[in-house]
């Protein structure tokens, strides 16, 4: 399969080391620091290429150096992922999963099988070590660690400290007294482990939470900054010059084209960012230009300003939009909704959006009625818009491939929403125009036929204008009510108590108060609530039948939907909802239609 010179949205892999340019000095400095220190922190902004410098820079450099020293370097790269409620794999277990993926047990350690009753990470690493083995534990995107429960964080800190600073745990020392000399010699061998944490700079302070067990965690750190102009030029030009089995033939950039790329990429950074260019943004633009060369749209394989000058703005959004439009047309909108609603989560406290990992089965089950299937997820994975991760239930989860994609996807959603509003306003204007034309026709006909009817025409004009205003007001109010009601049911579907409470004045007040109760009391309250509201247990999100009536500054809403009853199966359900003038749900009750009960 032909490869691309520029990875676009995905990070560079170790196999791409010969295409990784611009970071040579950073790779050297980071390699020296990691070689000398036991624990190092690599930090930088999202989009600066932290994962790429690890995969295509640091690991190949350290592996080459270890080979020269006669040492076997074993990089153990662990991506913890954000914690999800009900997750069965702790950070410690995910670290051991990564270890088992890259290294088998040393046959010489077979005597350790019954050495300790409860094996710790030290035990597992020791079983895989040898006289010349050096482990490099790399925790990429470590900011996700702080989404896990406190007890799992404490467990991880304790075991990592033991790996780094304990020659032999006491329980192992005690149980080793009766072993033969060769076995004791194996146990006493040095466990050579180094650790590299990779974290976003805005989460760097959170590492202070590990200082009680890892006091030197912030003593040695390396900041990965944005690309300088010279680094960016190298990262743009040198991959294009490479010969080999690539998607495109080798090509070049004209001086004007290269200057324009550097200028535009520099202008696009946010005002609060350090001077420089984001590697992620650069790779997206260069991948776009490589595709133009591959399709024969670039004469003489030389990039000129005319090939991209009118498209360089908003390249993130354009890139995401192009990837989504590779799907069949009828799947584009469902895929957008799935990504926006399920793979991006906005923190209620900080208003910060972040990506979520969601089980593939759950996504397909939820969106199957829109045409989304496992093939759709694989298509999105093949475009590198999504990435697939193994999960704890033997299946796979999906997430956005990079944090930098969150904002452009949300921007696309906002633009789509504005376009929808504009379309609705246009429809109102058209209706207004038709009514106005009807009024003019009626007016001229009336005045021509009988001047005595002028007063009647003027009165009809006033009535028509009033009707136009009422039509627009009613449409706006009805649209607002529908949005509130549908958003409420989304909250119920996810059992998001805090979210539900923002839409209800008193319905969820008691449940919201007791959510921090002891587990047994909370479960009892949950059972009581969901018995009272069976719709929250079996919500089926197909609720297009919404009727709205306005009375005394209140909105009375009837919603016909369905829920799953364990005895009767799918049962229709009627909601009666009352909203006040502030769009707050003040009354909410549900009932099963009488005809269903009679059946």
MARGU-287941 format. One record per residue (C-alpha): x, y, z; residue in three letters. Coordinates in steps of 0.1 Angstrom, whole numbers, padded with zeros to 4 digits, always signed. Layout:
BEGIN
XYZala ...
END
This chain:
BEGIN
+0000+0000+0000unk +0014+0034-0010unk +0020+0057+0019unk +0016+0094+0024unk +0045+0118+0030unk +0024+0138+0055unk +0001+0120+0080unk -0025+0147+0082unk -0047+0142+0112unk -0029+0111+0126unk +0004+0114+0145unk +0036+0101+0130unk +0043+0064+0138unk +0077+0048+0144unk +0076+0035+0108unk +0075+0071+0096unk +0108+0081+0112unk +0124+0088+0078unk +0096+0114+0070unk +0098+0132+0103unk +0117+0165+0099unk +0120+0197+0117unk +0124+0183+0152unk +0160+0170+0150unk +0173+0192+0178unk +0143+0185+0200unk +0147+0148+0195unk +0184+0149+0205unk +0178+0171+0236unk +0148+0150+0248unk +0168+0117+0242unk +0197+0129+0263unk +0173+0140+0291unk +0155+0106+0291unk +0188+0087+0290unk +0201+0105+0321unk +0169+0108+0342unk +0146+0082+0357unk +0115+0103+0354unk +0108+0130+0328unk +0078+0150+0318unk +0072+0161+0282unk +0046+0189+0279unk +0033+0212+0252unk +0001+0224+0237unk -0023+0202+0218unk -0014+0201+0182unk +0023+0207+0187unk +0032+0170+0179unk +0040+0154+0212unk +0029+0119+0201unk +0048+0123+0168unk +0081+0132+0184unk +0077+0102+0207unk +0069+0077+0180unk +0090+0089+0151unk +0118+0107+0170unk +0125+0096+0206unk +0118+0058+0203unk +0140+0053+0172unk +0168+0075+0186unk +0169+0057+0220unk +0166+0023+0203unk +0196+0031+0181unk +0216+0043+0211unk +0206+0012+0232unk +0217-0012+0204unk +0251+0005+0203unk +0254-0001+0241unk +0243-0037+0238unk +0210-0030+0257unk +0175-0042+0247unk +0152-0011+0250unk +0115-0020+0254unk +0093+0010+0249unk +0059+0004+0267unk +0035+0031+0253unk +0003+0033+0273unk -0027+0055+0264unk -0051+0054+0294unk -0081+0071+0277unk -0107+0091+0296unk -0125+0073+0323unk -0160+0061+0315unk -0186+0051+0341unk -0186+0014+0345unk -0151+0009+0330unk -0135-0023+0343unk -0098-0015+0335unk -0078+0007+0359unk -0047+0026+0349unk -0025-0001+0365unk -0043-0028+0345unk -0040-0008+0312unk -0002-0005+0319unk +0001-0042+0323unk -0019-0048+0291unk +0006-0026+0272unk +0035-0045+0288unk +0021-0079+0277unk +0016-0066+0242unk +0053-0059+0237unk +0071-0084+0259unk +0068-0121+0268unk +0079-0135+0301unk +0115-0144+0305unk +0119-0182+0308unk +0144-0178+0336unk +0116-0163+0357unk +0093-0193+0357unk +0102-0200+0394unk +0083-0167+0403unk +0049-0181+0394unk +0041-0191+0430unk +0064-0166+0447unk +0037-0140+0458unk +0000-0145+0463unk -0010-0111+0448unk +0013-0102+0419unk +0020-0065+0416unk +0033-0046+0386unk +0069-0050+0400unk +0064-0088+0398unk +0051-0086+0362unk +0080-0064+0350unk +0105-0085+0368unk +0092-0116+0351unk +0099-0100+0317unk +0133-0085+0325unk +0168-0097+0317unk +0204-0086+0324unk +0204-0061+0295unk +0167-0051+0295unk +0157-0015+0298unk +0120-0005+0300unk +0108+0029+0289unk +0073+0035+0301unk +0056+0062+0281unk +0022+0075+0292unk +0009+0095+0263unk -0019+0121+0268unk -0015+0116+0306unk -0040+0143+0313unk -0067+0116+0309unk -0053+0099+0341unk -0070+0125+0362unk -0105+0115+0350unk -0102+0082+0369unk -0115+0077+0405unk -0093+0088+0433unk -0088+0052+0446unk -0075+0041+0411unk -0051+0071+0410unk -0037+0062+0444unk -0032+0026+0434unk -0014+0037+0402unk +0009+0061+0421unk +0019+0035+0447unk +0027+0008+0422unk +0047+0032+0399unk +0067+0044+0429unk +0075+0008+0437unk +0087+0001+0402unk +0110+0031+0401unk +0124+0032+0436unk +0122-0003+0451unk +0149-0029+0444unk +0128-0057+0458unk +0095-0056+0477unk +0096-0069+0512unk +0072-0097+0506unk +0093-0110+0477unk +0124-0107+0498unk +0108-0128+0526unk +0095-0155+0502unk +0128-0157+0483unk +0148-0171+0513unk +0143-0207+0504unk +0151-0202+0467unk +0183-0216+0450unk +0212-0193+0443unk +0204-0188+0406unk +0168-0177+0414unk +0180-0153+0441unk +0205-0138+0417unk +0178-0133+0392unk +0156-0115+0417unk +0184-0092+0429unk +0192-0080+0394unk +0185-0044+0387unk +0151-0036+0372unk +0160-0008+0348unk +0129+0013+0343unk +0125+0049+0331unk +0092+0068+0329unk +0081+0096+0305unk +0048+0114+0311unk +0034+0132+0281unk +0008+0159+0290unk -0008+0191+0277unk +0008+0222+0292unk -0025+0235+0306unk -0028+0203+0327unk +0008+0203+0339unk -0001+0215+0374unk -0022+0184+0380unk +0010+0164+0382unk +0014+0179+0417unk -0012+0154+0428unk +0015+0127+0423unk +0042+0143+0443unk +0034+0125+0475unk +0046+0092+0459unk +0067+0106+0431unk +0084+0137+0447unk +0107+0143+0417unk +0079+0143+0391unk +0084+0179+0381unk +0121+0182+0386unk +0130+0172+0350unk +0107+0184+0322unk +0109+0192+0285unk +0087+0217+0268unk +0078+0210+0232unk +0072+0244+0216unk +0056+0253+0183unk +0076+0249+0152unk +0099+0278+0144unk +0099+0291+0108unk +0130+0272+0099unk +0117+0240+0115unk +0084+0244+0096unk +0102+0249+0063unk +0121+0216+0069unk +0089+0197+0078unk +0072+0210+0046unk +0100+0206+0020unk +0120+0176+0030unk +0092+0149+0029unk +0081+0162-0005unk +0117+0155-0019unk +0117+0119-0008unk +0118+0092-0034unk +0100+0059-0029unk +0067+0041-0030unk +0045+0071-0020unk +0010+0082-0030unk +0025+0110-0051unk +0057+0115-0071unk +0084+0138-0055unk +0074+0174-0057unk +0086+0209-0047unk +0073+0242-0035unk +0079+0275-0052unk +0095+0302-0028unk +0062+0322-0030unk +0041+0292-0021unk +0063+0282+0008unk +0063+0318+0021unk +0025+0320+0019unk +0021+0287+0038unk +0044+0299+0066unk +0027+0333+0067unk -0008+0318+0068unk +0000+0291+0093unk +0016+0317+0115unk -0015+0340+0113unk -0039+0312+0122unk -0026+0307+0157unk -0046+0321+0186unk -0035+0353+0202unk -0026+0336+0235unk -0003+0310+0219unk +0035+0311+0218unk +0051+0323+0186unk +0054+0295+0161unk +0034+0271+0140unk +0014+0241+0150unk +0027+0208+0136unk -0008+0194+0134unk -0021+0222+0112unk +0009+0221+0090unk +0005+0184+0083unk -0032+0188+0074unk -0024+0215+0048unk +0006+0196+0033unk -0015+0164+0031unk -0041+0184+0011unk -0014+0196-0013unk +0001+0161-0016unk -0033+0148-0027unk -0034+0175-0054unk -0001+0164-0067unk -0012+0127-0066unk -0043+0135-0087unk -0023+0154-0114unk -0037+0188-0105unk -0002+0203-0101unk +0017+0209-0133unk +0054+0200-0132unk +0049+0187-0097unk +0056+0222-0083unk +0033+0238-0058unk +0024+0274-0066unk +0002+0298-0046unk -0026+0294-0071unk -0030+0258-0061unk -0042+0267-0025unk -0043+0304-0018unk -0081+0306-0019unk -0086+0275+0003unk -0060+0280+0030unk -0084+0297+0054unk -0102+0276+0079unk -0082+0245+0070unk -0093+0225+0101unk -0130+0228+0093unk -0124+0222+0056unk -0104+0191+0065unk -0130+0176+0088unk -0157+0184+0063unk -0138+0167+0035unk -0133+0136+0056unk -0170+0134+0065unk -0180+0139+0029unk -0161+0107+0019unk -0191+0089+0034unk -0221+0081+0013unk -0243+0113+0012unk -0271+0098+0033unk -0246+0090+0062unk -0229+0124+0064unk -0255+0140+0087unk -0260+0110+0110unk -0222+0107+0113unk -0220+0144+0122unk -0247+0140+0149unk -0229+0109+0163unk -0196+0127+0166unk -0210+0159+0180unk -0234+0143+0205unk -0215+0112+0217unk -0178+0116+0210unk -0175+0152+0224unk -0183+0161+0260unk -0184+0196+0274unk -0175+0198+0311unk -0203+0216+0329unk -0179+0232+0354unk -0151+0244+0331unk -0171+0246+0298unk -0141+0228+0283unk -0150+0203+0255unk -0130+0170+0255unk -0133+0138+0235unk -0148+0106+0247unk -0142+0070+0239unk -0175+0051+0233unk -0180+0014+0227unk -0186+0006+0190unk -0216-0016+0198unk -0233+0012+0217unk -0228+0037+0189unk -0242+0013+0162unk -0271+0003+0184unk -0280+0040+0191unk -0277+0052+0155unk -0286+0021+0135unk -0319+0036+0125unk -0300+0064+0108unk -0279+0040+0087unk -0248+0040+0109unk -0231+0006+0110unk -0198-0009+0119unk -0187-0004+0083unk -0194+0034+0088unk -0172+0035+0118unk -0144+0017+0099unk -0148+0041+0071unk -0143+0070+0095unk -0114+0052+0110unk -0098+0048+0076unk -0099+0085+0070unk -0082+0090+0105unk -0111+0112+0117unk -0117+0085+0143unk -0093+0062+0160unk -0102+0027+0173unk -0091+0015+0208unk -0095-0019+0224unk -0118-0018+0255unk -0122-0040+0286unk -0151-0060+0272unk -0132-0076+0243unk -0146-0051+0218unk -0135-0017+0205unk -0142+0019+0213unk -0140+0049+0190unk -0129+0085+0197unk -0118+0115+0177unk -0082+0110+0165unk -0070+0144+0179unk -0080+0171+0204unk -0074+0198+0178unk -0104+0184+0158unk -0129+0192+0186unk -0131+0229+0179unk -0135+0227+0141unk -0162+0201+0144unk -0181+0222+0169unk -0176+0252+0146unk -0191+0232+0117unk -0221+0223+0139unk -0226+0259+0148unk -0224+0270+0111unk -0249+0243+0103unk -0272+0255+0130unk -0270+0291+0117unk -0277+0279+0082unk -0308+0261+0095unk -0320+0292+0112unk -0313+0313+0081unk -0334+0288+0061unk -0363+0290+0085unk -0361+0328+0084unk -0361+0327+0046unk -0392+0305+0047unk -0409+0331+0069unk -0398+0359+0045unk -0412+0340+0016unk -0445+0334+0034unk -0446+0371+0043unk -0440+0381+0007unk -0467+0358-0005unk -0491+0372+0020unk -0481+0407+0012unk -0485+0401-0026unk -0519+0387-0018unk -0527+0418+0002unk -0516+0441-0026unk -0536+0422-0052unk -0566+0423-0030unk -0561+0460-0023unk -0558+0471-0059unk -0587+0450-0070unk -0608+0463-0042unk -0599+0500-0048unk -0604+0496-0085unk -0639+0480-0081unk -0652+0503-0054unk -0635+0532-0037unk -0661+0528-0009unk -0643+0497+0002unk -0610+0515+0011unk -0617+0514+0048unk -0623+0477+0047unk -0590+0471+0027unk -0570+0491+0053unk -0585+0470+0081unk -0576+0438+0062unk -0541+0451+0058unk -0537+0455+0095unk -0551+0420+0101unk -0527+0405+0076unk -0497+0422+0092unk -0508+0410+0126unk -0512+0375+0113unk -0476+0377+0098unk -0463+0387+0132unk -0482+0360+0150unk -0470+0334+0125unk -0433+0343+0131unk -0437+0346+0168unk -0455+0312+0170unk -0429+0295+0149unk -0401+0309+0171unk -0418+0299+0203unk -0427+0265+0191unk -0391+0259+0179unk -0378+0269+0213unk -0402+0246+0231unk -0392+0217+0210unk -0356+0223+0216unk -0361+0224+0254unk -0382+0192+0254unk -0359+0173+0232unk -0328+0184+0252unk -0346+0172+0284unk -0351+0138+0269unk -0315+0136+0259unk -0306+0142+0296unk -0330+0115+0307unk -0316+0090+0282unk -0281+0096+0296unk -0294+0096+0332unk -0275+0129+0336unk -0290+0142+0368unk -0273+0175+0368unk -0284+0181+0332unk -0320+0171+0340unk -0321+0194+0370unk -0314+0225+0348unk -0346+0219+0329unk -0368+0211+0359unk -0379+0234+0387unk -0388+0207+0411unk -0392+0173+0394unk -0356+0162+0400unk -0349+0183+0431unk -0351+0155+0456unk -0331+0131+0435unk -0304+0157+0428unk -0300+0163+0465unk -0294+0127+0474unk -0270+0118+0446unk -0241+0120+0471unk -0257+0096+0495unk -0240+0064+0506unk -0242+0038+0478unk -0270+0017+0494unk -0292+0047+0501unk -0285+0062+0466unk -0294+0029+0449unk -0327+0028+0468unk -0335+0064+0458unk -0326+0056+0422unk -0348+0026+0421unk -0377+0046+0436unk -0372+0074+0410unk -0370+0051+0380unk -0400+0031+0392unk -0419+0064+0392unk -0405+0074+0358unk -0403+0042+0338unk -0395+0063+0307unk -0361+0070+0321unk -0353+0033+0321unk -0363+0024+0285unk -0362+0055+0265unk -0366+0051+0227unk -0355+0083+0210unk -0382+0085+0183unk -0405+0113+0196unk -0415+0134+0167unk -0451+0136+0178unk -0450+0168+0199unk -0481+0191+0203unk -0478+0225+0218unk -0504+0249+0232unk -0498+0283+0248unk -0519+0296+0277unk -0513+0324+0301unk -0475+0327+0294unk -0471+0290+0298unk -0466+0262+0273unk -0485+0230+0276unk -0468+0202+0257unk -0479+0166+0249unk -0452+0142+0238unk -0461+0107+0224unk -0432+0083+0227unk -0423+0047+0238unk -0406+0029+0266unk -0396-0007+0272unk -0417-0026+0297unk -0403-0059+0309unk -0437-0076+0307unk -0455-0058+0279unk -0425-0050+0257unk -0427-0017+0238unk -0455+0004+0253unk -0467+0039+0241unk -0463+0066+0266unk -0477+0101+0269unk -0458+0129+0286unk -0476+0161+0298unk -0451+0189+0303unk -0456+0225+0314unk -0430+0252+0307unk -0431+0286+0322unk -0422+0318+0303unk -0385+0312+0311unk -0387+0278+0294unk -0383+0260+0327unk -0401+0227+0331unk -0424+0231+0361unk -0448+0202+0357unk -0439+0168+0343unk -0460+0136+0344unk -0464+0106+0323unk -0491+0079+0317unk -0499+0050+0295unk -0529+0055+0272unk -0561+0038+0284unk -0564+0018+0252unk -0530+0002+0259unk -0540-0006+0295unk -0573-0022+0283unk -0554-0044+0259unk 
END
